[in-house]
Amino acid sequence: MAWQAGILETARRTKEISLKAPNFTGVQKSAFLLNLAENIEKKREIIKKANLLDIKKAKTKNFSDAFIDRLALTDKRIDKMAEAVRIVEKLPDPVGKIIWKTERPNGLRIERVRTPIGVIGIIYESRPDVTVEAGILCIKAGNCIILRGGKEAVNSNKILVKILKESLMDASLPEEMINLISTGGRKSVRYLLSLSGYLDLVIPRGGESLIEAVVKYSRVPVIKHYKGICHTYVDKDADIEMALKVSANAKIQRPSTCNAMETLLVHKDIAGSFLPVMAEIFRKEKVEIRGCEKTRKIIPQVKEATEKDWETEYLDLVIAIKIVDSAEEAIRHINRYGTLHSESIISNNREIASKFLKEVDAAAVFHNASTRFTDGGEFGLGAEIGISTDKIHARGPMGLEELTTYKYLVHGHGQIRQ
């Protein structure tokens, strides 16, 4: 098939360039990033025009408001995109960094040095800003990248990749360090995942069904970002005003994201004073509340929560609330229903907070702060290529260092092993 031949040729050329990429200098990569930031700002109207085509098409198919929100490239998001590019440009280049070194008794000098992973495939759905985030991080870390975005964002992705390629060429870097696959439909994803001789790593970004499909069919190593069922636990020793503010932010600020709170856990000793006020805040913001039996005794108007609610990533203005007897019960609940993403405790009790931070199994665990901060930009990584819920090789927001591996460089003067 023509589309298969095209993908194979793209992968072959990308792999060939990736073998030379460790030689590309930090000066070249910085020039690329500065060019890109300027080009994004200069061409914002072209970007918005392409994005509008995608949004109009999505609306005709009656996609949810949360989906449209993920798809949209507003002026604010375009500004943030350009800002992220400039932040990444200022970050240290990880390629060639000596992580560890030693000299053996026989005179061998051994260095463990950061090196690019190679060719990274990114398979993602409706968020076109991923195109730029993935491109800048992969290339700054010396990698080449093959993108396979969702058909819902095809016009947005095409114009952004065109701008990325132009910025590469202006920096005397090969434009094929970044490529977009937009043919072949769903079959193209499975075919791309079979190219283990050309791709070194695959990172899926999207819903649970996409990630499960990638894991099922890939012959290439995968770093996973499963759903984000994030919890906030309001302890009996919480500052109520802080708990209200943090919980509202975690649910309402941008509910369509993976780091938004989906379940609110409240200690029984504080529930009577905290929940009525929290419920009123949620009501004003049109958040649907589903509560356990104890919660419904305090706020009777809420829907009954079922077992399924504790297992659901809503990505919308819906919250599940459960009253717990202790911090230990909150930790048990989180470790059972959480997805190793982001969890938070609101408490002024340092001992309880320390226990929570140590015992909760997640990539990011917060004390007196919103789970919405789990983000490469907010963590000072400049941007992120995803939030890994794996434990090996990377965990949490993946920035530059997480997009490298290492090799051992061994320097001798004729030593032989006896």
C-alpha positions in Angstrom: 0.0 0.0 0.0 1.2 3.5 -0.8 0.6 4.8 2.7 2.7 1.9 4.2 5.6 2.7 1.8 5.4 6.3 2.7 5.5 5.6 6.5 8.4 3.2 6.1 10.4 5.6 4.0 9.7 8.4 6.6 10.8 6.1 9.4 14.0 5.0 7.5 15.0 8.6 6.8 14.3 9.7 10.4 16.4 6.8 11.8 19.3 7.7 9.5 19.2 11.4 10.7 18.9 10.3 14.3 22.3 8.6 14.2 23.9 11.9 13.3 21.8 14.0 15.7 24.2 13.7 18.7 26.6 15.8 16.7 24.2 18.7 16.3 25.4 21.5 18.5 23.7 23.3 21.3 24.1 26.5 19.3 22.1 25.0 16.4 19.4 23.7 18.7 19.1 27.1 20.4 18.8 28.8 17.1 16.0 26.4 16.1 14.1 27.2 19.3 14.5 30.9 19.0 13.4 30.8 15.4 10.4 28.7 16.4 9.2 31.0 19.2 9.4 33.9 16.8 7.6 32.0 14.0 4.8 30.9 16.3 4.1 34.5 17.2 4.4 35.8 13.7 2.1 33.1 12.3 -0.5 33.1 15.0 -3.3 34.1 12.7 -2.4 31.2 10.3 -2.4 28.8 13.3 -5.7 30.0 14.5 -7.3 29.8 11.1 -6.2 26.2 10.7 -7.3 25.4 14.3 -10.7 26.9 13.6 -11.2 24.4 10.7 -10.7 21.6 13.2 -13.0 23.2 15.8 -15.8 23.7 13.3 -15.6 20.1 12.2 -15.5 18.8 15.8 -18.6 20.9 16.6 -20.5 19.3 13.7 -19.8 15.9 15.2 -21.1 17.1 18.6 -17.9 16.5 20.6 -18.1 17.5 24.2 -17.1 21.0 25.5 -14.2 19.3 27.3 -13.0 17.9 24.0 -13.3 21.2 22.2 -11.4 22.9 25.0 -8.5 20.4 24.5 -8.5 21.1 20.8 -8.6 24.9 20.9 -5.6 27.1 20.3 -6.5 30.4 21.7 -4.2 33.5 21.7 -3.4 32.7 25.4 -2.3 29.2 24.5 -0.3 30.3 21.5 1.5 32.8 23.8 2.1 30.1 26.3 3.4 27.8 23.5 6.0 30.4 22.4 6.9 31.1 26.0 7.5 27.4 26.6 9.8 27.3 23.6 11.9 30.1 25.0 12.1 28.5 28.4 13.3 25.2 26.9 15.9 27.1 24.9 17.4 28.4 28.1 17.6 25.0 29.8 20.9 23.2 29.8 21.5 20.8 27.0 21.5 17.3 28.5 23.4 15.6 25.6 27.0 14.8 26.5 26.5 15.5 30.2 28.7 13.2 32.4 26.4 11.6 35.0 29.1 9.5 36.7 32.8 8.7 36.2 35.5 6.5 37.7 39.0 5.4 37.1 39.7 1.7 37.7 42.9 0.2 39.2 44.0 -0.9 35.8 43.8 2.7 34.5 40.5 2.4 32.5 38.6 5.7 32.7 34.9 5.1 32.6 32.2 7.8 32.1 28.4 7.4 32.0 27.2 10.0 29.6 23.8 11.2 28.6 22.9 10.5 25.0 19.7 10.8 22.9 17.2 7.9 22.8 17.0 8.1 19.0 13.7 8.1 17.2 10.6 8.7 19.4 7.1 8.1 18.1 4.4 10.3 19.7 0.8 9.1 19.2 -1.7 11.5 20.5 -5.3 12.7 20.1 -7.0 16.1 20.2 -4.4 18.4 21.7 -2.4 20.2 19.0 -0.2 22.0 21.5 1.4 18.5 22.0 2.9 18.9 18.5 5.1 21.8 19.7 5.8 20.5 23.2 7.0 17.1 21.8 9.0 18.7 19.0 11.0 21.1 21.1 11.8 18.7 23.9 12.7 15.8 21.7 15.0 17.9 19.4 16.6 19.8 22.3 17.4 16.3 23.8 19.0 15.3 20.5 16.2 13.0 19.3 14.2 12.8 16.1 10.5 12.5 16.2 7.6 11.0 14.3 4.2 12.4 15.2 0.8 10.7 14.7 -1.9 13.1 15.9 -5.6 12.6 15.9 -7.6 13.3 12.8 -9.7 15.8 14.8 -6.6 18.1 14.9 -5.1 17.4 11.5 -5.2 21.0 10.2 -3.7 22.4 13.3 -1.0 19.7 13.4 0.0 20.2 9.8 0.6 24.0 10.1 2.5 23.5 13.4 4.8 20.9 11.9 5.4 23.1 8.9 6.5 25.9 11.2 8.7 23.5 13.1 10.4 22.3 9.9 10.9 25.8 8.7 12.6 26.7 12.0 14.8 23.7 11.8 16.0 24.6 8.3 16.7 28.2 9.4 19.0 26.8 12.0 20.9 24.5 9.5 19.3 21.4 11.0 17.6 18.7 8.9 13.8 19.4 8.5 13.2 15.6 8.8 14.2 15.6 12.4 10.4 16.0 12.9 7.8 14.3 10.8 4.0 14.0 10.8 2.1 10.9 9.7 -1.4 11.9 8.6 -2.4 9.1 6.2 -3.5 5.5 6.6 -6.1 6.1 9.3 -6.0 3.7 12.3 -4.1 1.2 10.3 -1.2 3.6 10.2 -0.8 3.6 13.9 -0.5 -0.2 14.1 1.9 -0.2 11.2 4.1 2.5 12.9 4.1 0.5 16.1 5.5 -2.5 14.2 8.6 -0.6 13.1 10.9 -1.7 15.9 14.0 -1.4 13.7 13.4 2.3 13.2 11.6 3.6 16.3 13.4 3.4 19.7 10.5 4.6 21.9 6.8 5.3 21.7 4.9 7.7 23.9 1.1 7.7 23.6 -0.8 10.7 24.8 -4.6 10.5 25.1 -7.4 8.5 26.5 -7.2 5.2 28.2 -8.4 3.3 25.1 -5.6 4.8 22.9 -2.9 3.9 25.4 -4.2 0.3 25.9 -4.2 -0.1 22.1 -0.7 1.2 21.8 0.6 -1.1 24.6 -1.3 -4.1 23.0 0.1 -3.7 19.5 3.5 -2.0 19.9 6.7 -3.9 19.2 8.6 -0.8 20.4 9.1 0.1 24.1 6.2 2.3 25.4 6.2 4.8 28.2 2.6 5.0 29.4 0.4 7.8 30.6 -2.7 6.1 31.8 -5.8 8.0 33.1 -5.4 10.5 35.9 -7.8 9.6 38.8 -6.4 12.3 41.1 -7.5 12.7 44.7 -7.4 15.5 47.3 -7.6 14.4 50.9 -8.8 17.0 53.4 -7.5 15.9 56.8 -9.1 16.7 60.2 -6.2 19.1 60.8 -6.7 21.0 57.6 -7.1 24.8 57.3 -10.6 25.0 56.0 -10.1 28.1 53.9 -7.0 26.5 52.3 -8.9 23.3 51.7 -11.7 25.1 50.0 -9.4 27.1 47.8 -7.2 24.2 46.8 -10.0 21.7 46.2 -11.9 24.2 44.0 -8.8 24.9 42.0 -8.0 21.2 41.6 -11.5 20.5 40.2 -12.6 23.7 38.4 -9.6 25.5 37.0 -9.3 23.1 34.0 -11.3 20.0 34.5 -10.5 18.4 31.2 -6.8 17.8 32.1 -5.3 14.6 33.6 -4.1 16.3 36.7 -7.6 17.7 37.7 -9.1 16.2 40.9 -11.7 13.5 40.3 -12.3 12.3 43.9 -12.4 14.4 47.1 -11.7 12.5 50.4 -12.7 14.3 53.6 -12.0 13.3 57.2 -15.2 12.6 59.2 -14.2 15.1 61.9 -14.1 18.1 59.5 -16.8 17.0 57.0 -19.7 18.7 58.8 -18.1 22.2 58.6 -16.2 21.7 55.3 -18.6 20.0 53.0 -21.6 22.3 53.0 -19.4 25.3 52.0 -17.5 23.2 49.4 -20.8 21.9 48.0 -22.0 25.5 47.5 -18.8 26.5 45.7 -19.2 23.5 43.4 -22.9 24.3 42.9 -22.1 27.9 41.7 -19.5 26.5 39.3 -22.0 23.9 38.0 -20.0 20.9 39.3 -22.1 17.7 39.6 -21.5 16.1 42.9 -21.7 12.3 43.6 -21.3 11.4 47.2 -21.0 8.4 49.5 -23.8 7.6 52.0 -22.1 9.7 54.8 -21.6 12.6 52.4 -25.3 12.5 51.4 -26.3 12.8 55.1 -24.5 16.2 55.2 -25.5 17.4 51.7 -28.6 15.4 50.8 -29.2 16.9 47.4 -26.1 15.2 45.8 -26.3 12.0 43.7 -25.3 8.7 45.2 -21.8 7.6 44.3 -21.3 4.0 43.2 -18.2 1.9 43.0 -17.8 3.0 39.4 -17.3 6.6 40.5 -14.2 5.8 42.4 -12.8 4.2 39.2 -13.7 7.0 36.8 -11.7 9.8 35.3 -14.4 12.3 34.4 -12.4 15.0 32.7 -15.4 17.2 33.3 -17.3 19.2 35.9 -18.1 16.1 38.0 -16.7 15.2 41.4 -17.0 12.1 43.6 -16.8 12.7 47.4 -16.1 10.2 50.1 -15.9 10.7 53.9 -13.2 8.6 55.5 -12.5 7.8 59.2 -8.7 8.4 59.1 -5.7 9.4 57.0 -4.9 5.6 56.8 -8.3 5.0 55.1 -7.6 7.8 52.7 -4.2 6.4 51.8 -5.7 2.9 51.3 -8.5 4.3 49.1 -5.9 6.3 46.9 -3.6 3.3 46.6 -6.5 1.2 45.5 -8.3 3.5 43.0 -5.5 6.0 42.1 -3.6 5.7 38.8 -0.1 6.6 40.1 -0.5 10.2 38.8 -1.1 13.0 41.3 -2.4 13.1 44.8 -2.7 15.8 47.5 -3.2 16.1 51.2 -4.4 19.3 52.9 -3.3 19.2 56.5 -1.4 21.3 59.1 -0.3 18.1 60.9 3.3 17.5 59.7 3.3 13.9 60.9 0.2 12.9 59.0 1.4 14.8 55.9 4.7 13.0 56.1 3.0 9.7 56.3 0.8 10.5 53.3 3.8 11.7 51.2 5.7 8.5 51.9 2.9 5.9 51.6 0.9 7.2 48.7 2.0 5.6 45.5 2.0 8.3 42.8 4.3 10.1 40.4 3.6 13.4 42.2 2.3 13.8 45.8 1.4 17.3 47.1 1.1 18.7 50.6 -1.2 21.8 50.8 -1.2 22.4 47.1 -3.4 21.6 44.0 -2.8 18.6 41.9 -3.1 20.9 38.9 0.6 21.7 39.3 1.7 18.4 37.9 3.0 19.8 34.7 6.4 20.2 33.0 6.2 23.9 32.8 5.0 24.3 36.4 7.8 22.0 37.6 10.5 24.1 35.8 11.1 21.7 33.0 10.0 24.2 30.4 7.5 21.9 28.8 6.7 18.2 28.9 6.2 15.4 26.5 3.8 13.7 28.8 3.3 12.6 32.4 4.5 9.0 32.9 2.6 6.8 35.3 5.2 4.1 34.8 8.0 3.6 37.3 10.7 2.8 34.8 12.4 4.6 32.9 10.7 7.9 33.6 8.0 8.9 36.1 5.8 12.1 36.3 6.3 15.0 33.9 8.9 14.1 31.3 11.3 16.8 30.4 14.7 16.9 28.7 16.6 14.4 30.9 13.8 11.9 30.7 14.1 12.0 26.9 17.7 10.8 27.0 19.4 7.5 27.9 23.0 7.0 28.6 26.0 5.1 27.3 29.4 4.2 28.9 32.5 5.7 27.4 35.5 3.7 28.3 39.0 5.2 27.8 42.1 3.0 27.9 45.7 2.7 26.7 45.9 -0.9 25.6 44.5 -2.7 28.6 43.4 -6.3 28.2 41.4 -8.4 30.6 43.3 -11.2 32.3 
